[in-house]
Amino acid sequence: MASVPIRQIDLAEMAAPTPLLTRPYRSRNAILIAARALFRDRPADSVSVEMIAARAGVTRRTVYNQFAGAAELYRATREALVMEVAALLPLGVAADLPPRAALRSYCCLVAQAFADARYAELTTSVVRDGWAAPWLIDAWHRHIRLPVLRGLEAQHQALRTGGDGSRQTAVNLLAAIEAVTVAARLLPGLNADIPDCTPELVDAFLARLCPPAALA
């Protein structure tokens, strides 16, 4: 009996997903993108599944096959946004910098992270929807503000010759950096120094917030 030739297996063909399998993942991604765009510009309670489905180009049934509703989509998009912003935050500065330069560098890195459009999107959601979504305020505080405060406090503590008040200075510095980045976003071009949070600007913060005797 003649042997039947064995069909050569194409590994690339095996690895390639079929359209039927990829369709749910494509629709899920489209739904998340549409929801995020809508929640960026609207209060959470004003966005419906119908609006998300229409923007994503899918049916309501498709949305409900992937998510319980608009509230679940809001939480999914905001949690993803918190993690994106957290990834922008500086982990530290070069170890060989002197204390004052290290604090200045850290402040500038934080300002750069806060200047990102995603941070503006997140803070808008916190202010606009936080009253109805306390978990969002908690996530923003735990993943964004607390790490920055600890970093500022550690950098400032290296400057001090003794005494307390490092946490309060960190809080003040954080508020100042946030104010500067908000001003730069709302009033672009008003001051060329503001968008970059230049060393001179950070030094002005330090001069106001830190007693001169406490700085090395």
C-alpha positions as CSV (number, residue, x, y, z in Angstrom):
1,M,0.0,0.0,0.0
2,A,1.3,3.4,-1.0
3,S,2.2,5.6,2.0
4,V,0.2,8.7,2.5
5,P,2.5,11.8,2.5
6,I,2.6,13.6,5.8
7,R,1.5,17.2,5.5
8,Q,4.3,19.6,6.7
9,I,3.2,21.6,9.7
10,D,3.6,25.3,9.4
11,L,4.5,26.6,12.8
12,A,3.5,30.2,11.9
13,E,0.1,28.9,10.8
14,M,-0.3,27.1,14.1
15,A,0.6,30.2,16.1
16,A,-1.6,32.6,14.2
17,P,-5.0,32.9,16.0
18,T,-8.1,32.4,13.9
19,P,-10.4,35.4,13.3
20,L,-13.1,33.8,15.4
21,L,-10.8,33.7,18.4
22,T,-9.4,37.2,18.1
23,R,-12.8,38.9,17.6
24,P,-13.7,39.0,21.3
25,Y,-10.3,40.5,22.2
26,R,-10.6,43.1,19.4
27,S,-14.1,44.1,20.5
28,R,-13.0,44.3,24.2
29,N,-10.1,46.6,23.3
30,A,-12.4,48.8,21.2
31,I,-14.9,49.0,24.1
32,L,-12.2,50.0,26.5
33,I,-10.8,52.7,24.2
34,A,-14.3,54.1,23.5
35,A,-15.2,54.1,27.2
36,R,-11.9,55.8,28.2
37,A,-12.5,58.5,25.6
38,L,-16.0,59.2,26.8
39,F,-15.0,59.2,30.5
40,R,-12.2,61.6,29.7
41,D,-14.7,64.3,28.8
42,R,-17.8,63.4,30.7
43,P,-18.9,62.7,34.3
44,A,-19.0,59.0,35.1
45,D,-22.8,59.0,35.6
46,S,-23.5,60.6,32.3
47,V,-22.0,57.8,30.2
48,S,-24.2,54.9,29.2
49,V,-23.6,51.5,27.7
50,E,-25.4,52.7,24.6
51,M,-23.0,55.6,24.1
52,I,-20.0,53.3,24.6
53,A,-21.3,50.7,22.2
54,A,-22.0,53.4,19.5
55,R,-18.5,54.9,19.9
56,A,-16.8,51.5,19.8
57,G,-18.9,50.4,16.8
58,V,-20.3,47.3,18.5
59,T,-23.7,46.3,19.8
60,R,-25.0,46.7,23.4
61,R,-25.0,42.9,23.6
62,T,-21.3,42.8,22.8
63,V,-20.5,45.3,25.6
64,Y,-22.6,43.3,28.1
65,N,-20.8,40.1,27.0
66,Q,-17.5,41.7,28.1
67,F,-18.6,44.0,31.0
68,A,-21.3,44.2,33.6
69,G,-22.1,47.8,32.6
70,A,-20.8,51.4,32.4
71,A,-19.8,51.4,36.0
72,E,-17.5,48.4,35.6
73,L,-16.0,50.1,32.5
74,Y,-15.4,53.3,34.4
75,R,-13.5,51.5,37.1
76,A,-11.5,49.4,34.6
77,T,-10.4,52.5,32.6
78,R,-9.7,54.6,35.8
79,E,-7.6,51.8,37.4
80,A,-5.6,51.4,34.2
81,L,-5.1,55.2,34.2
82,V,-3.8,55.2,37.8
83,M,-1.3,52.5,36.9
84,E,-0.1,54.4,33.8
85,V,0.4,57.6,35.8
86,A,2.2,55.6,38.6
87,A,4.6,54.3,36.0
88,L,5.6,57.9,35.1
89,L,6.7,58.7,38.6
90,P,10.5,58.9,39.3
91,L,11.9,56.1,41.5
92,G,14.7,58.3,42.6
93,V,17.7,60.3,41.3
94,A,21.3,59.7,40.7
95,A,23.1,58.5,43.8
96,D,26.1,60.8,43.2
97,L,24.1,64.0,43.3
98,P,24.6,66.3,46.3
99,P,21.5,66.7,48.5
100,R,20.3,70.0,47.2
101,A,20.8,69.0,43.5
102,A,19.1,65.6,44.3
103,L,16.0,67.3,45.7
104,R,15.9,69.8,42.7
105,S,16.2,66.9,40.3
106,Y,13.5,64.9,42.0
107,C,11.1,67.9,42.0
108,C,11.7,68.4,38.2
109,L,11.1,64.7,37.5
110,V,7.8,64.8,39.4
111,A,6.8,68.0,37.5
112,Q,7.5,66.2,34.2
113,A,5.3,63.3,35.3
114,F,2.5,65.7,36.3
115,A,2.7,67.6,33.0
116,D,1.7,64.4,31.2
117,A,-1.8,64.5,29.8
118,R,-2.7,61.3,31.6
119,Y,-2.2,62.9,35.0
120,A,-4.5,65.8,33.9
121,E,-7.1,63.2,32.9
122,L,-6.7,61.4,36.2
123,T,-7.0,64.5,38.4
124,T,-10.0,65.7,36.4
125,S,-11.7,62.3,37.2
126,V,-10.8,62.5,40.8
127,V,-12.2,66.0,41.2
128,R,-15.3,65.4,39.1
129,D,-16.2,61.9,40.2
130,G,-14.4,61.2,43.4
131,W,-17.5,62.0,45.5
132,A,-19.2,59.0,44.0
133,A,-16.1,56.8,43.6
134,P,-14.1,56.9,46.9
135,W,-12.1,54.0,45.7
136,L,-10.6,56.3,42.9
137,I,-9.5,58.9,45.5
138,D,-7.9,56.0,47.5
139,A,-6.1,54.7,44.5
140,W,-4.9,58.1,43.5
141,H,-3.6,58.8,47.0
142,R,-2.0,55.4,47.5
143,H,-0.4,55.0,44.1
144,I,0.4,58.6,43.1
145,R,0.5,61.0,46.0
146,L,2.0,58.9,48.8
147,P,5.0,57.6,46.7
148,V,5.8,61.2,45.7
149,L,5.4,62.5,49.2
150,R,7.7,59.8,50.5
151,G,10.3,60.6,47.8
152,L,10.1,64.4,48.5
153,E,10.4,63.7,52.2
154,A,13.4,61.5,51.8
155,Q,15.2,64.0,49.5
156,H,14.4,66.9,51.8
157,Q,15.5,65.0,54.9
158,A,19.0,64.7,53.4
159,L,19.2,68.5,53.3
160,R,18.2,69.0,56.9
161,T,20.8,69.4,59.7
162,G,18.2,68.3,62.3
163,G,14.7,69.0,63.5
164,D,11.3,68.0,62.3
165,G,8.9,69.2,59.6
166,S,10.2,67.2,56.7
167,R,6.7,65.8,55.9
168,Q,5.1,69.2,56.0
169,T,7.7,70.5,53.6
170,A,7.1,67.6,51.3
171,V,3.4,68.3,51.3
172,N,4.1,72.0,50.5
173,L,6.5,71.1,47.7
174,L,4.0,68.6,46.2
175,A,1.3,71.3,46.3
176,A,3.6,73.8,44.6
177,I,4.6,71.4,41.9
178,E,1.0,70.5,41.2
179,A,0.1,74.2,41.1
180,V,2.9,74.9,38.6
181,T,1.9,72.1,36.3
182,V,-1.8,73.1,36.4
183,A,-0.9,76.7,35.6
184,A,1.3,75.5,32.7
185,R,-1.5,73.4,31.3
186,L,-4.2,76.0,31.7
187,L,-2.1,79.0,30.7
188,P,0.4,77.7,28.1
189,G,3.0,80.2,27.1
190,L,2.4,82.5,30.1
191,N,5.8,81.7,31.5
192,A,8.4,79.8,29.6
193,D,9.9,78.5,32.9
194,I,6.7,76.9,34.2
195,P,6.3,73.9,31.8
196,D,9.8,72.6,32.5
197,C,9.9,73.4,36.3
198,T,13.4,74.7,35.9
199,P,16.0,74.4,38.6
200,E,15.6,78.1,39.3
201,L,11.9,77.6,40.0
202,V,12.5,74.7,42.3
203,D,15.1,76.9,44.1
204,A,12.4,79.5,44.6
205,F,10.2,76.8,46.2
206,L,13.0,75.8,48.5
207,A,13.8,79.4,49.5
208,R,10.1,79.9,50.5
209,L,9.4,76.5,52.1
210,C,12.7,75.6,53.7
211,P,14.5,77.7,56.3
212,P,17.9,78.7,54.9
213,A,19.7,77.3,58.0
214,A,18.2,73.9,57.2
215,L,19.6,73.7,53.7
216,A,23.1,72.5,53.0
